[in-house]
Amino acid sequence: MERISFKPNKYLSKYIDRLYLYKKSSSLKFRLPIVLPGTGLELLFHLENSLSVKNIKLEESHIICPRSVFKFDKTNSVNFISVRFKSGTFRHFTPIPYSELNDSYLSITEIWKNKGYELLNRLNETENLKQKIELIENFLILRLTENKVKKNEKWDDIISVLYGEFKTVN
């Protein structure tokens, strides 16, 4: 198993927790851990075979926005780059309402149409992992500049305080 984490560049660090490569293969089928519901969202870019859920093969690149428990089907190998967005921040990258993203696996082309398709083509033409990460980050910076609504930034601070400074009271 190989797992390599990358810190997002300074323009994305307010919105993205990390980018990481996850790679594992086996002669026996295995299952990735069960995905528990949360408040975040991940954007996956499969570098080889796509994963599947309930025997439905997912697109080459898609989001995961779990609000209920789910599990990927068993596989012999996984190899993907994931972008882990901080809670509630994906709204700065697309005009799609968050409620439409919950428990969905929308593809990058469903979210960003031709721009998503162009990114996938460029990623497929690039072998170097660091260059792939840079392509993804540059793509996301452009989506951020297109979609960010300044007046909604106050919610980022509120969400950050709720998740970063939450303490239980006895």
Backbone torsions as a table, in degrees:
resi	resn	phi	psi	omega
1	MET	NA	139.5	178.5
2	GLU	-128.3	130.1	176.5
3	ARG	-139.6	118.8	-179.4
4	ILE	-123.6	124.3	179.1
5	SER	-100.9	146.6	177.5
6	PHE	-128.4	135.6	173.0
7	LYS	-77.0	140.2	177.6
8	PRO	-68.4	156.0	178.3
9	ASN	-66.9	168.4	-170.7
10	LYS	-60.9	-27.6	-179.9
11	TYR	-74.8	-23.0	-176.6
12	LEU	-106.4	-10.7	-172.2
13	SER	-63.2	-22.7	177.0
14	LYS	-71.9	-22.6	-172.4
15	TYR	-113.0	-25.1	-174.3
16	ILE	-119.4	128.7	179.4
17	ASP	-73.0	-48.1	179.6
18	ARG	-169.4	163.7	169.4
19	LEU	-115.7	144.7	178.6
20	TYR	-151.1	152.8	173.6
21	LEU	-99.9	134.1	174.8
22	TYR	-127.8	123.8	-176.7
23	LYS	-140.1	129.8	177.9
24	LYS	-155.8	139.5	174.4
25	SER	-139.6	157.0	-177.2
26	SER	-158.4	153.3	174.7
27	SER	-74.7	-21.8	177.7
28	LEU	-102.3	146.8	176.9
29	LYS	-67.9	142.6	177.9
30	PHE	-138.2	167.7	179.4
31	ARG	-121.6	136.8	171.7
32	LEU	-65.5	159.1	179.3
33	PRO	-57.7	152.2	175.6
34	ILE	-59.1	139.2	179.2
35	VAL	-96.9	119.8	-179.3
36	LEU	-88.9	154.3	179.0
37	PRO	-64.4	150.0	179.9
38	GLY	-154.8	-161.1	-178.1
39	THR	-115.7	-2.8	-176.5
40	GLY	-99.0	-167.0	-178.6
41	LEU	-152.4	142.9	175.6
42	GLU	-124.0	145.8	176.3
43	LEU	-114.2	115.8	-176.7
44	LEU	-104.0	140.2	174.1
45	PHE	-122.0	106.1	-179.4
46	HIS	-75.6	129.5	-178.6
47	LEU	-94.2	-14.6	175.8
48	GLU	-134.2	-122.5	179.8
49	ASN	-73.6	141.2	176.4
50	SER	-76.4	152.8	174.7
51	LEU	-77.2	169.7	175.7
52	SER	-136.1	156.3	176.8
53	VAL	-131.4	126.4	-177.8
54	LYS	52.0	43.4	178.7
55	ASN	63.6	18.6	174.4
56	ILE	-108.3	117.1	-178.7
57	LYS	-71.1	130.8	179.5
58	LEU	-82.0	159.5	-179.5
59	GLU	-66.2	168.7	-179.9
60	GLU	-58.7	-32.9	175.1
61	SER	-143.2	134.4	-174.8
62	HIS	-159.4	167.3	174.6
63	ILE	-94.9	159.8	168.5
64	ILE	-129.6	119.9	-178.3
65	CYS	-132.7	71.7	-171.1
66	PRO	-73.9	125.5	172.0
67	ARG	-118.3	-0.7	171.3
68	SER	-142.8	161.3	-177.4
69	VAL	-64.8	137.3	172.2
70	PHE	-148.7	165.6	176.8
71	LYS	-140.2	144.1	174.3
72	PHE	-73.8	153.0	175.2
73	ASP	-69.0	161.1	177.6
74	LYS	-65.2	150.8	-177.9
75	THR	-151.3	166.3	174.7
76	ASN	-94.7	-17.0	-179.8
77	SER	-159.4	149.8	171.8
78	VAL	-133.5	145.7	177.1
79	ASN	-159.7	101.2	-177.9
80	PHE	-146.8	160.0	169.4
81	ILE	-106.1	133.5	178.1
82	SER	-121.0	141.9	173.3
83	VAL	-110.4	115.6	-179.3
84	ARG	-97.7	109.8	179.7
85	PHE	-82.8	145.4	174.9
86	LYS	-70.1	159.3	-175.4
87	SER	-52.2	123.9	174.6
88	GLY	74.8	0.9	-173.0
89	THR	-88.7	-12.5	-178.5
90	PHE	-62.8	-21.3	179.9
91	ARG	-61.3	-20.1	178.7
92	HIS	-78.3	-8.1	-174.1
93	PHE	-110.7	-7.5	-178.5
94	THR	-155.5	149.8	175.8
95	PRO	-82.4	-2.2	-179.2
96	ILE	-67.6	127.3	178.7
97	PRO	-59.8	141.4	-177.9
98	TYR	-57.2	-34.8	-178.6
99	SER	-61.6	-25.8	178.3
100	GLU	-81.6	-10.7	-178.8
101	LEU	-94.7	-20.9	-176.8
102	ASN	-58.1	133.2	178.6
103	ASP	53.3	35.4	179.4
104	SER	-122.9	167.5	179.9
105	TYR	-129.7	45.0	-178.0
106	LEU	-56.1	138.6	179.0
107	SER	-79.9	161.8	178.8
108	ILE	-61.3	-31.0	179.3
109	THR	-78.2	-26.8	173.6
110	GLU	-71.2	-33.0	-177.9
111	ILE	-81.7	-48.2	-172.5
112	TRP	-118.5	12.6	175.0
113	LYS	51.3	-128.6	-175.7
114	ASN	-62.1	-32.4	179.5
115	LYS	-64.4	-38.9	176.0
116	GLY	-66.3	-42.2	178.1
117	TYR	-61.6	-42.4	178.6
118	GLU	-62.4	-41.1	177.5
119	LEU	-61.9	-45.3	180.0
120	LEU	-59.3	-41.6	177.8
121	ASN	-61.4	-44.6	179.9
122	ARG	-65.0	-40.4	177.9
123	LEU	-63.3	-39.4	-180.0
124	ASN	-68.6	-25.0	178.9
125	GLU	-85.1	-9.2	-175.0
126	THR	-107.9	128.2	179.7
127	GLU	-92.6	-33.8	-172.4
128	ASN	-74.3	126.9	-177.8
129	LEU	-61.2	-44.9	-179.3
130	LYS	-61.3	-38.5	177.4
131	GLN	-67.8	-35.9	176.4
132	LYS	-62.9	-44.1	178.6
133	ILE	-60.6	-44.1	178.9
134	GLU	-62.7	-40.3	177.1
135	LEU	-61.4	-44.7	179.5
136	ILE	-63.3	-46.5	-179.4
137	GLU	-62.9	-44.9	179.4
138	ASN	-62.1	-39.7	176.1
139	PHE	-60.5	-46.0	-178.4
140	LEU	-68.3	-34.5	176.0
141	ILE	-62.1	-42.0	177.9
142	LEU	-65.0	-41.2	178.6
143	ARG	-66.0	-36.0	177.9
144	LEU	-63.0	-46.8	-178.7
145	THR	-66.7	-28.8	178.7
146	GLU	-77.0	-32.6	-167.8
147	ASN	-113.6	-14.9	-174.6
148	LYS	-66.9	132.2	177.4
149	VAL	-111.0	111.5	-173.9
150	LYS	-54.0	-42.3	-175.4
151	LYS	-65.4	-17.4	179.6
152	ASN	-89.3	-2.4	-178.0
153	GLU	-64.2	-27.3	-179.5
154	LYS	-57.3	-30.7	179.8
155	TRP	-67.4	-29.7	177.9
156	ASP	-62.0	-42.8	179.3
157	ASP	-66.4	-40.6	179.6
158	ILE	-64.4	-46.9	179.8
159	ILE	-63.1	-40.7	179.3
160	SER	-60.7	-43.3	178.6
161	VAL	-65.4	-44.1	-179.4
162	LEU	-59.7	-42.7	-176.7
163	TYR	-88.7	-28.2	-176.6
164	GLY	-89.9	-25.1	-174.7
165	GLU	-122.9	13.6	-179.7
166	PHE	-64.6	131.0	176.9
167	LYS	-132.3	141.7	178.6
168	THR	-78.8	147.9	178.4
169	VAL	-113.9	129.1	179.0
170	ASN	-94.6	NA	NA
